[in-house]
């Protein structure tokens, strides 16, 4: 069995909390929801760590600057 990383544990803990909050309601499109939430947070952290430098943030994320800019627009993180 693979070892769980601290990040995986944090995600699982938050998902457990999400299901508790849902109560008897059924989740809908959960993977897309998680992907959007995680992506937005990762983009924000990369920009914070690079003091807004998109080229360095893109390098940190392993994507092109153009891809970063598109993702920032999707998440409404552009000025």
PDB file of N, CA, C and O in Angstrom, chain B, residues numbered from 101:
ATOM      1  N   UNK B 101       0.854  -1.186   0.000  1.00  0.00           N
ATOM      2  CA  UNK B 101       0.000   0.000   0.000  1.00  0.00           C
ATOM      3  C   UNK B 101       0.898   1.248   0.000  1.00  0.00           C
ATOM      4  O   UNK B 101       1.812   1.349   0.819  1.00  0.00           O
ATOM      5  N   UNK B 102       0.641   2.201  -0.920  1.00  0.00           N
ATOM      6  CA  UNK B 102       1.467   3.408  -0.976  1.00  0.00           C
ATOM      7  C   UNK B 102       1.299   4.261   0.278  1.00  0.00           C
ATOM      8  O   UNK B 102       0.247   4.260   0.919  1.00  0.00           O
ATOM      9  N   UNK B 103       2.345   4.973   0.604  1.00  0.00           N
ATOM     10  CA  UNK B 103       2.315   5.882   1.745  1.00  0.00           C
ATOM     11  C   UNK B 103       1.530   7.132   1.374  1.00  0.00           C
ATOM     12  O   UNK B 103       1.677   7.666   0.274  1.00  0.00           O
ATOM     13  N   UNK B 104       0.706   7.588   2.290  1.00  0.00           N
ATOM     14  CA  UNK B 104      -0.062   8.805   2.082  1.00  0.00           C
ATOM     15  C   UNK B 104       0.801  10.011   2.439  1.00  0.00           C
ATOM     16  O   UNK B 104       1.400  10.063   3.513  1.00  0.00           O
ATOM     17  N   UNK B 105       0.857  10.974   1.530  1.00  0.00           N
ATOM     18  CA  UNK B 105       1.625  12.188   1.787  1.00  0.00           C
ATOM     19  C   UNK B 105       0.802  13.134   2.664  1.00  0.00           C
ATOM     20  O   UNK B 105      -0.416  12.987   2.764  1.00  0.00           O
ATOM     21  N   UNK B 106       1.461  14.092   3.291  1.00  0.00           N
ATOM     22  CA  UNK B 106       0.708  15.077   4.089  1.00  0.00           C
ATOM     23  C   UNK B 106      -0.328  15.838   3.245  1.00  0.00           C
ATOM     24  O   UNK B 106      -1.413  16.157   3.731  1.00  0.00           O
ATOM     25  N   UNK B 107       0.007  16.123   1.997  1.00  0.00           N
ATOM     26  CA  UNK B 107      -0.950  16.828   1.140  1.00  0.00           C
ATOM     27  C   UNK B 107      -2.168  15.956   0.858  1.00  0.00           C
ATOM     28  O   UNK B 107      -3.299  16.440   0.900  1.00  0.00           O
ATOM     29  N   UNK B 108      -1.950  14.678   0.570  1.00  0.00           N
ATOM     30  CA  UNK B 108      -3.065  13.763   0.347  1.00  0.00           C
ATOM     31  C   UNK B 108      -3.943  13.662   1.593  1.00  0.00           C
ATOM     32  O   UNK B 108      -5.170  13.646   1.498  1.00  0.00           O
ATOM     33  N   UNK B 109      -3.311  13.595   2.745  1.00  0.00           N
ATOM     34  CA  UNK B 109      -4.070  13.520   3.994  1.00  0.00           C
ATOM     35  C   UNK B 109      -4.931  14.767   4.184  1.00  0.00           C
ATOM     36  O   UNK B 109      -6.092  14.676   4.583  1.00  0.00           O
ATOM     37  N   UNK B 110      -4.350  15.934   3.895  1.00  0.00           N
ATOM     38  CA  UNK B 110      -5.104  17.184   4.035  1.00  0.00           C
ATOM     39  C   UNK B 110      -6.307  17.201   3.091  1.00  0.00           C
ATOM     40  O   UNK B 110      -7.391  17.643   3.473  1.00  0.00           O
ATOM     41  N   UNK B 111      -6.118  16.723   1.869  1.00  0.00           N
ATOM     42  CA  UNK B 111      -7.220  16.671   0.909  1.00  0.00           C
ATOM     43  C   UNK B 111      -8.300  15.714   1.408  1.00  0.00           C
ATOM     44  O   UNK B 111      -9.486  16.041   1.379  1.00  0.00           O
ATOM     45  N   UNK B 112      -7.887  14.535   1.866  1.00  0.00           N
ATOM     46  CA  UNK B 112      -8.859  13.559   2.382  1.00  0.00           C
ATOM     47  C   UNK B 112      -9.633  14.129   3.575  1.00  0.00           C
ATOM     48  O   UNK B 112     -10.848  13.959   3.671  1.00  0.00           O
ATOM     49  N   UNK B 113      -8.928  14.802   4.476  1.00  0.00           N
ATOM     50  CA  UNK B 113      -9.588  15.400   5.637  1.00  0.00           C
ATOM     51  C   UNK B 113     -10.645  16.411   5.197  1.00  0.00           C
ATOM     52  O   UNK B 113     -11.746  16.440   5.748  1.00  0.00           O
ATOM     53  N   UNK B 114     -10.314  17.238   4.206  1.00  0.00           N
ATOM     54  CA  UNK B 114     -11.266  18.234   3.727  1.00  0.00           C
ATOM     55  C   UNK B 114     -12.439  17.580   3.003  1.00  0.00           C
ATOM     56  O   UNK B 114     -13.570  18.057   3.096  1.00  0.00           O
ATOM     57  N   UNK B 115     -12.176  16.492   2.285  1.00  0.00           N
ATOM     58  CA  UNK B 115     -13.274  15.774   1.634  1.00  0.00           C
ATOM     59  C   UNK B 115     -14.196  15.130   2.661  1.00  0.00           C
ATOM     60  O   UNK B 115     -15.414  15.114   2.487  1.00  0.00           O
ATOM     61  N   UNK B 116     -13.611  14.604   3.725  1.00  0.00           N
ATOM     62  CA  UNK B 116     -14.445  14.055   4.804  1.00  0.00           C
ATOM     63  C   UNK B 116     -15.343  15.144   5.374  1.00  0.00           C
ATOM     64  O   UNK B 116     -16.527  14.917   5.622  1.00  0.00           O
ATOM     65  N   UNK B 117     -14.778  16.317   5.578  1.00  0.00           N
ATOM     66  CA  UNK B 117     -15.561  17.445   6.098  1.00  0.00           C
ATOM     67  C   UNK B 117     -16.649  17.844   5.106  1.00  0.00           C
ATOM     68  O   UNK B 117     -17.771  18.157   5.504  1.00  0.00           O
ATOM     69  N   UNK B 118     -16.319  17.832   3.814  1.00  0.00           N
ATOM     70  CA  UNK B 118     -17.282  18.153   2.761  1.00  0.00           C
ATOM     71  C   UNK B 118     -18.474  17.197   2.833  1.00  0.00           C
ATOM     72  O   UNK B 118     -19.625  17.629   2.767  1.00  0.00           O
ATOM     73  N   UNK B 119     -18.193  15.890   2.968  1.00  0.00           N
ATOM     74  CA  UNK B 119     -19.278  14.920   3.040  1.00  0.00           C
ATOM     75  C   UNK B 119     -20.103  15.086   4.317  1.00  0.00           C
ATOM     76  O   UNK B 119     -21.318  14.888   4.304  1.00  0.00           O
ATOM     77  N   UNK B 120     -19.452  15.444   5.403  1.00  0.00           N
ATOM     78  CA  UNK B 120     -20.201  15.715   6.639  1.00  0.00           C
ATOM     79  C   UNK B 120     -21.150  16.891   6.433  1.00  0.00           C
ATOM     80  O   UNK B 120     -22.307  16.850   6.851  1.00  0.00           O
ATOM     81  N   UNK B 121     -20.645  17.942   5.783  1.00  0.00           N
ATOM     82  CA  UNK B 121     -21.458  19.124   5.526  1.00  0.00           C
ATOM     83  C   UNK B 121     -22.610  18.833   4.573  1.00  0.00           C
ATOM     84  O   UNK B 121     -23.673  19.445   4.674  1.00  0.00           O
ATOM     85  N   UNK B 122     -22.402  17.897   3.645  1.00  0.00           N
ATOM     86  CA  UNK B 122     -23.455  17.535   2.688  1.00  0.00           C
ATOM     87  C   UNK B 122     -24.626  16.843   3.360  1.00  0.00           C
ATOM     88  O   UNK B 122     -25.770  16.961   2.920  1.00  0.00           O
ATOM     89  N   UNK B 123     -24.330  16.125   4.423  1.00  0.00           N
ATOM     90  CA  UNK B 123     -25.392  15.379   5.095  1.00  0.00           C
ATOM     91  C   UNK B 123     -25.943  14.301   4.181  1.00  0.00           C
ATOM     92  O   UNK B 123     -25.196  13.457   3.686  1.00  0.00           O
ATOM     93  N   UNK B 124     -27.248  14.327   3.955  1.00  0.00           N
ATOM     94  CA  UNK B 124     -27.901  13.323   3.121  1.00  0.00           C
ATOM     95  C   UNK B 124     -27.890  13.683   1.639  1.00  0.00           C
ATOM     96  O   UNK B 124     -28.322  12.881   0.810  1.00  0.00           O
ATOM     97  N   UNK B 125     -27.412  14.857   1.295  1.00  0.00           N
ATOM     98  CA  UNK B 125     -27.368  15.260  -0.109  1.00  0.00           C
ATOM     99  C   UNK B 125     -26.277  14.480  -0.842  1.00  0.00           C
ATOM    100  O   UNK B 125     -25.247  14.134  -0.265  1.00  0.00           O
ATOM    101  N   UNK B 126     -26.521  14.217  -2.104  1.00  0.00           N
ATOM    102  CA  UNK B 126     -25.545  13.490  -2.916  1.00  0.00           C
ATOM    103  C   UNK B 126     -24.583  14.484  -3.579  1.00  0.00           C
ATOM    104  O   UNK B 126     -25.012  15.538  -4.050  1.00  0.00           O
ATOM    105  N   UNK B 127     -23.296  14.157  -3.616  1.00  0.00           N
ATOM    106  CA  UNK B 127     -22.350  15.038  -4.307  1.00  0.00           C
ATOM    107  C   UNK B 127     -22.592  14.984  -5.809  1.00  0.00           C
ATOM    108  O   UNK B 127     -23.101  13.995  -6.338  1.00  0.00           O
ATOM    109  N   UNK B 128     -22.218  16.068  -6.486  1.00  0.00           N
ATOM    110  CA  UNK B 128     -22.396  16.136  -7.927  1.00  0.00           C
ATOM    111  C   UNK B 128     -21.128  16.689  -8.561  1.00  0.00           C
ATOM    112  O   UNK B 128     -20.668  17.767  -8.184  1.00  0.00           O
ATOM    113  N   UNK B 129     -20.563  15.972  -9.512  1.00  0.00           N
ATOM    114  CA  UNK B 129     -19.380  16.419 -10.251  1.00  0.00           C
ATOM    115  C   UNK B 129     -18.230  16.767  -9.307  1.00  0.00           C
ATOM    116  O   UNK B 129     -17.562  17.790  -9.458  1.00  0.00           O
ATOM    117  N   UNK B 130     -18.024  15.893  -8.341  1.00  0.00           N
ATOM    118  CA  UNK B 130     -17.057  16.138  -7.279  1.00  0.00           C
ATOM    119  C   UNK B 130     -15.624  16.299  -7.793  1.00  0.00           C
ATOM    120  O   UNK B 130     -14.891  17.156  -7.300  1.00  0.00           O
ATOM    121  N   UNK B 131     -15.215  15.498  -8.767  1.00  0.00           N
ATOM    122  CA  UNK B 131     -13.844  15.587  -9.273  1.00  0.00           C
ATOM    123  C   UNK B 131     -13.583  16.952  -9.900  1.00  0.00           C
ATOM    124  O   UNK B 131     -12.537  17.555  -9.658  1.00  0.00           O
ATOM    125  N   UNK B 132     -14.506  17.434 -10.688  1.00  0.00           N
ATOM    126  CA  UNK B 132     -14.342  18.756 -11.303  1.00  0.00           C
ATOM    127  C   UNK B 132     -14.269  19.842 -10.238  1.00  0.00           C
ATOM    128  O   UNK B 132     -13.461  20.765 -10.342  1.00  0.00           O
ATOM    129  N   UNK B 133     -15.122  19.731  -9.203  1.00  0.00           N
ATOM    130  CA  UNK B 133     -15.120  20.710  -8.123  1.00  0.00           C
ATOM    131  C   UNK B 133     -13.763  20.737  -7.419  1.00  0.00           C
ATOM    132  O   UNK B 133     -13.201  21.806  -7.180  1.00  0.00           O
ATOM    133  N   UNK B 134     -13.247  19.561  -7.092  1.00  0.00           N
ATOM    134  CA  UNK B 134     -11.962  19.477  -6.392  1.00  0.00           C
ATOM    135  C   UNK B 134     -10.843  20.008  -7.278  1.00  0.00           C
ATOM    136  O   UNK B 134      -9.985  20.760  -6.817  1.00  0.00           O
ATOM    137  N   UNK B 135     -10.854  19.618  -8.551  1.00  0.00           N
ATOM    138  CA  UNK B 135      -9.809  20.091  -9.463  1.00  0.00           C
ATOM    139  C   UNK B 135      -9.801  21.610  -9.554  1.00  0.00           C
ATOM    140  O   UNK B 135      -8.737  22.228  -9.517  1.00  0.00           O
ATOM    141  N   UNK B 136     -10.974  22.215  -9.673  1.00  0.00           N
ATOM    142  CA  UNK B 136     -11.044  23.676  -9.760  1.00  0.00           C
ATOM    143  C   UNK B 136     -10.545  24.344  -8.482  1.00  0.00           C
ATOM    144  O   UNK B 136      -9.800  25.323  -8.534  1.00  0.00           O
ATOM    145  N   UNK B 137     -10.959  23.809  -7.341  1.00  0.00           N
ATOM    146  CA  UNK B 137     -10.541  24.391  -6.062  1.00  0.00           C
ATOM    147  C   UNK B 137      -9.035  24.273  -5.855  1.00  0.00           C
ATOM    148  O   UNK B 137      -8.374  25.223  -5.434  1.00  0.00           O
ATOM    149  N   UNK B 138      -8.511  23.103  -6.154  1.00  0.00           N
ATOM    150  CA  UNK B 138      -7.073  22.873  -5.963  1.00  0.00           C
ATOM    151  C   UNK B 138      -6.277  23.709  -6.952  1.00  0.00           C
ATOM    152  O   UNK B 138      -5.283  24.332  -6.578  1.00  0.00           O
ATOM    153  N   UNK B 139      -6.703  23.730  -8.209  1.00  0.00           N
ATOM    154  CA  UNK B 139      -5.971  24.496  -9.218  1.00  0.00           C
ATOM    155  C   UNK B 139      -5.924  25.976  -8.844  1.00  0.00           C
ATOM    156  O   UNK B 139      -4.875  26.614  -8.941  1.00  0.00           O
ATOM    157  N   UNK B 140      -7.047  26.510  -8.424  1.00  0.00           N
ATOM    158  CA  UNK B 140      -7.092  27.930  -8.045  1.00  0.00           C
ATOM    159  C   UNK B 140      -6.109  28.217  -6.906  1.00  0.00           C
ATOM    160  O   UNK B 140      -5.367  29.198  -6.953  1.00  0.00           O
ATOM    161  N   UNK B 141      -6.108  27.365  -5.892  1.00  0.00           N
ATOM    162  CA  UNK B 141      -5.208  27.568  -4.757  1.00  0.00           C
ATOM    163  C   UNK B 141      -3.745  27.449  -5.184  1.00  0.00           C
ATOM    164  O   UNK B 141      -2.905  28.229  -4.736  1.00  0.00           O
ATOM    165  N   UNK B 142      -3.439  26.491  -6.038  1.00  0.00           N
ATOM    166  CA  UNK B 142      -2.056  26.301  -6.504  1.00  0.00           C
ATOM    167  C   UNK B 142      -1.601  27.516  -7.318  1.00  0.00           C
ATOM    168  O   UNK B 142      -0.469  27.976  -7.168  1.00  0.00           O
ATOM    169  N   UNK B 143      -2.474  28.030  -8.169  1.00  0.00           N
ATOM    170  CA  UNK B 143      -2.134  29.219  -8.949  1.00  0.00           C
ATOM    171  C   UNK B 143      -1.867  30.410  -8.030  1.00  0.00           C
ATOM    172  O   UNK B 143      -0.895  31.141  -8.222  1.00  0.00           O
ATOM    173  N   UNK B 144      -2.726  30.602  -7.040  1.00  0.00           N
ATOM    174  CA  UNK B 144      -2.552  31.715  -6.109  1.00  0.00           C
ATOM    175  C   UNK B 144      -1.238  31.603  -5.354  1.00  0.00           C
ATOM    176  O   UNK B 144      -0.520  32.592  -5.209  1.00  0.00           O
ATOM    177  N   UNK B 145      -0.916  30.414  -4.875  1.00  0.00           N
ATOM    178  CA  UNK B 145       0.323  30.225  -4.116  1.00  0.00           C
ATOM    179  C   UNK B 145       1.536  30.461  -5.011  1.00  0.00           C
ATOM    180  O   UNK B 145       2.495  31.110  -4.591  1.00  0.00           O
ATOM    181  N   UNK B 146       1.505  29.943  -6.235  1.00  0.00           N
ATOM    182  CA  UNK B 146       2.633  30.145  -7.152  1.00  0.00           C
ATOM    183  C   UNK B 146       2.858  31.628  -7.413  1.00  0.00           C
ATOM    184  O   UNK B 146       3.998  32.092  -7.424  1.00  0.00           O
ATOM    185  N   UNK B 147       1.782  32.370  -7.621  1.00  0.00           N
ATOM    186  CA  UNK B 147       1.919  33.809  -7.858  1.00  0.00           C
ATOM    187  C   UNK B 147       2.418  34.537  -6.610  1.00  0.00           C
ATOM    188  O   UNK B 147       3.232  35.456  -6.705  1.00  0.00           O
ATOM    189  N   UNK B 148       1.930  34.126  -5.451  1.00  0.00           N
ATOM    190  CA  UNK B 148       2.398  34.750  -4.207  1.00  0.00           C
ATOM    191  C   UNK B 148       3.892  34.478  -4.009  1.00  0.00           C
ATOM    192  O   UNK B 148       4.647  35.385  -3.660  1.00  0.00           O
ATOM    193  N   UNK B 149       4.312  33.241  -4.231  1.00  0.00           N
ATOM    194  CA  UNK B 149       5.715  32.862  -4.017  1.00  0.00           C
ATOM    195  C   UNK B 149       6.659  33.537  -4.995  1.00  0.00           C
ATOM    196  O   UNK B 149       7.839  33.722  -4.696  1.00  0.00           O
ATOM    197  N   UNK B 150       6.142  33.910  -6.174  1.00  0.00           N
ATOM    198  CA  UNK B 150       6.981  34.567  -7.179  1.00  0.00           C
ATOM    199  C   UNK B 150       6.711  36.062  -7.253  1.00  0.00           C
ATOM    200  O   UNK B 150       7.139  36.738  -8.188  1.00  0.00           O
ATOM    201  N   UNK B 151       5.995  36.568  -6.256  1.00  0.00           N
ATOM    202  CA  UNK B 151       5.653  37.986  -6.173  1.00  0.00           C
ATOM    203  C   UNK B 151       4.991  38.482  -7.453  1.00  0.00           C
ATOM    204  O   UNK B 151       5.266  39.587  -7.920  1.00  0.00           O
ATOM    205  N   UNK B 152       4.105  37.642  -8.019  1.00  0.00           N
ATOM    206  CA  UNK B 152       3.339  38.025  -9.195  1.00  0.00           C
ATOM    207  C   UNK B 152       4.046  37.831 -10.521  1.00  0.00           C
ATOM    208  O   UNK B 152       3.487  38.154 -11.569  1.00  0.00           O
ATOM    209  N   UNK B 153       5.259  37.312 -10.498  1.00  0.00           N
ATOM    210  CA  UNK B 153       6.008  37.100 -11.739  1.00  0.00           C
ATOM    211  C   UNK B 153       5.453  35.867 -12.445  1.00  0.00           C
ATOM    212  O   UNK B 153       5.677  34.737 -12.010  1.00  0.00           O
ATOM    213  N   UNK B 154       4.728  36.096 -13.536  1.00  0.00           N
ATOM    214  CA  UNK B 154       4.057  35.003 -14.221  1.00  0.00           C
ATOM    215  C   UNK B 154       5.020  34.031 -14.889  1.00  0.00           C
ATOM    216  O   UNK B 154       4.735  32.835 -14.953  1.00  0.00           O
ATOM    217  N   UNK B 155       6.132  34.508 -15.380  1.00  0.00           N
ATOM    218  CA  UNK B 155       7.110  33.620 -16.010  1.00  0.00           C
ATOM    219  C   UNK B 155       7.672  32.648 -14.982  1.00  0.00           C
ATOM    220  O   UNK B 155       7.758  31.447 -15.236  1.00  0.00           O
ATOM    221  N   UNK B 156       8.057  33.174 -13.818  1.00  0.00           N
ATOM    222  CA  UNK B 156       8.587  32.301 -12.764  1.00  0.00           C
ATOM    223  C   UNK B 156       7.509  31.380 -12.202  1.00  0.00           C
ATOM    224  O   UNK B 156       7.784  30.223 -11.885  1.00  0.00           O
ATOM    225  N   UNK B 157       6.287  31.887 -12.076  1.00  0.00           N
ATOM    226  CA  UNK B 157       5.185  31.055 -11.584  1.00  0.00           C
ATOM    227  C   UNK B 157       4.915  29.907 -12.551  1.00  0.00           C
ATOM    228  O   UNK B 157       4.715  28.769 -12.125  1.00  0.00           O
ATOM    229  N   UNK B 158       4.909  30.200 -13.847  1.00  0.00           N
ATOM    230  CA  UNK B 158       4.689  29.156 -14.848  1.00  0.00           C
ATOM    231  C   UNK B 158       5.791  28.102 -14.770  1.00  0.00           C
ATOM    232  O   UNK B 158       5.514  26.905 -14.839  1.00  0.00           O
ATOM    233  N   UNK B 159       7.039  28.547 -14.625  1.00  0.00           N
ATOM    234  CA  UNK B 159       8.153  27.603 -14.479  1.00  0.00           C
ATOM    235  C   UNK B 159       7.951  26.730 -13.244  1.00  0.00           C
ATOM    236  O   UNK B 159       8.152  25.517 -13.295  1.00  0.00           O
ATOM    237  N   UNK B 160       7.556  27.344 -12.146  1.00  0.00           N
ATOM    238  CA  UNK B 160       7.324  26.611 -10.896  1.00  0.00           C
ATOM    239  C   UNK B 160       6.238  25.550 -11.090  1.00  0.00           C
ATOM    240  O   UNK B 160       6.331  24.451 -10.543  1.00  0.00           O
ATOM    241  N   UNK B 161       5.214  25.885 -11.870  1.00  0.00           N
ATOM    242  CA  UNK B 161       4.083  24.993 -12.085  1.00  0.00           C
ATOM    243  C   UNK B 161       4.340  23.953 -13.175  1.00  0.00           C
ATOM    244  O   UNK B 161       3.605  22.972 -13.291  1.00  0.00           O
ATOM    245  N   UNK B 162       5.385  24.174 -13.971  1.00  0.00           N
ATOM    246  CA  UNK B 162       5.686  23.241 -15.055  1.00  0.00           C
ATOM    247  C   UNK B 162       4.774  23.414 -16.262  1.00  0.00           C
ATOM    248  O   UNK B 162       4.503  22.461 -16.993  1.00  0.00           O
ATOM    249  N   UNK B 163       4.301  24.647 -16.462  1.00  0.00           N
ATOM    250  CA  UNK B 163       3.444  24.957 -17.606  1.00  0.00           C
ATOM    251  C   UNK B 163       4.008  26.177 -18.314  1.00  0.00           C
ATOM    252  O   UNK B 163       4.898  26.849 -17.792  1.00  0.00           O
ATOM    253  N   UNK B 164       3.486  26.464 -19.514  1.00  0.00           N
ATOM    254  CA  UNK B 164       3.936  27.656 -20.224  1.00  0.00           C
ATOM    255  C   UNK B 164       3.264  28.893 -19.633  1.00  0.00           C
ATOM    256  O   UNK B 164       2.246  28.796 -18.946  1.00  0.00           O
ATOM    257  N   UNK B 165       3.842  30.036 -19.908  1.00  0.00           N
ATOM    258  CA  UNK B 165       3.261  31.292 -19.429  1.00  0.00           C
ATOM    259  C   UNK B 165       1.880  31.508 -20.044  1.00  0.00           C
ATOM    260  O   UNK B 165       0.974  32.013 -19.382  1.00  0.00           O
ATOM    261  N   UNK B 166       1.722  31.125 -21.313  1.00  0.00           N
ATOM    262  CA  UNK B 166       0.429  31.250 -21.976  1.00  0.00           C
ATOM    263  C   UNK B 166      -0.646  30.401 -21.298  1.00  0.00           C
ATOM    264  O   UNK B 166      -1.779  30.845 -21.112  1.00  0.00           O
ATOM    265  N   UNK B 167      -0.274  29.181 -20.936  1.00  0.00           N
ATOM    266  CA  UNK B 167      -1.210  28.309 -20.230  1.00  0.00           C
ATOM    267  C   UNK B 167      -1.564  28.902 -18.872  1.00  0.00           C
ATOM    268  O   UNK B 167      -2.722  28.866 -18.455  1.00  0.00           O
ATOM    269  N   UNK B 168      -0.570  29.446 -18.190  1.00  0.00           N
ATOM    270  CA  UNK B 168      -0.828  30.087 -16.894  1.00  0.00           C
ATOM    271  C   UNK B 168      -1.819  31.229 -17.066  1.00  0.00           C
ATOM    272  O   UNK B 168      -2.766  31.356 -16.290  1.00  0.00           O
ATOM    273  N   UNK B 169      -1.606  32.052 -18.072  1.00  0.00           N
ATOM    274  CA  UNK B 169      -2.494  33.200 -18.280  1.00  0.00           C
ATOM    275  C   UNK B 169      -3.933  32.744 -18.551  1.00  0.00           C
ATOM    276  O   UNK B 169      -4.880  33.363 -18.066  1.00  0.00           O
ATOM    277  N   UNK B 170      -4.097  31.671 -19.319  1.00  0.00           N
ATOM    278  CA  UNK B 170      -5.444  31.138 -19.592  1.00  0.00           C
ATOM    279  C   UNK B 170      -6.085  30.641 -18.300  1.00  0.00           C
ATOM    280  O   UNK B 170      -7.263  30.893 -18.051  1.00  0.00           O
ATOM    281  N   UNK B 171      -5.312  29.938 -17.485  1.00  0.00           N
ATOM    282  CA  UNK B 171      -5.842  29.422 -16.223  1.00  0.00           C
ATOM    283  C   UNK B 171      -6.209  30.570 -15.277  1.00  0.00           C
ATOM    284  O   UNK B 171      -7.215  30.498 -14.571  1.00  0.00           O
ATOM    285  N   UNK B 172      -5.400  31.616 -15.267  1.00  0.00           N
ATOM    286  CA  UNK B 172      -5.705  32.777 -14.431  1.00  0.00           C
ATOM    287  C   UNK B 172      -7.019  33.423 -14.872  1.00  0.00           C
ATOM    288  O   UNK B 172      -7.798  33.875 -14.031  1.00  0.00           O
ATOM    289  N   UNK B 173      -7.269  33.470 -16.172  1.00  0.00           N
ATOM    290  CA  UNK B 173      -8.533  34.033 -16.671  1.00  0.00           C
ATOM    291  C   UNK B 173      -9.713  33.149 -16.260  1.00  0.00           C
ATOM    292  O   UNK B 173     -10.750  33.652 -15.829  1.00  0.00           O
ATOM    293  N   UNK B 174      -9.548  31.837 -16.395  1.00  0.00           N
ATOM    294  CA  UNK B 174     -10.624  30.905 -16.011  1.00  0.00           C
ATOM    295  C   UNK B 174     -11.008  31.091 -14.555  1.00  0.00           C
ATOM    296  O   UNK B 174     -12.187  31.054 -14.202  1.00  0.00           O
ATOM    297  N   UNK B 175     -10.000  31.292 -13.709  1.00  0.00           N
ATOM    298  CA  UNK B 175     -10.231  31.422 -12.266  1.00  0.00           C
ATOM    299  C   UNK B 175     -10.429  32.879 -11.840  1.00  0.00           C
ATOM    300  O   UNK B 175     -10.503  33.185 -10.650  1.00  0.00           O
ATOM    301  N   UNK B 176     -10.512  33.763 -12.825  1.00  0.00           N
ATOM    302  CA  UNK B 176     -10.705  35.195 -12.567  1.00  0.00           C
ATOM    303  C   UNK B 176      -9.665  35.729 -11.582  1.00  0.00           C
ATOM    304  O   UNK B 176      -9.990  36.441 -10.631  1.00  0.00           O
ATOM    305  N   UNK B 177      -8.414  35.368 -11.834  1.00  0.00           N
ATOM    306  CA  UNK B 177      -7.314  35.822 -10.989  1.00  0.00           C
ATOM    307  C   UNK B 177      -6.478  36.890 -11.681  1.00  0.00           C
ATOM    308  O   UNK B 177      -5.398  37.231 -11.199  1.00  0.00           O
ATOM    309  N   UNK B 178      -6.954  37.420 -12.794  1.00  0.00           N
ATOM    310  CA  UNK B 178      -6.238  38.477 -13.491  1.00  0.00           C
ATOM    311  C   UNK B 178      -6.805  39.821 -13.113  1.00  0.00           C
ATOM    312  O   UNK B 178      -7.966  39.948 -12.723  1.00  0.00           O
ATOM    313  N   UNK B 179      -5.957  40.821 -13.238  1.00  0.00           N
ATOM    314  CA  UNK B 179      -6.386  42.191 -12.894  1.00  0.00           C
ATOM    315  C   UNK B 179      -7.252  42.778 -13.961  1.00  0.00           C
ATOM    316  O   UNK B 179      -7.699  43.918 -13.834  1.00  0.00           O
TER     317      UNK B 179
END
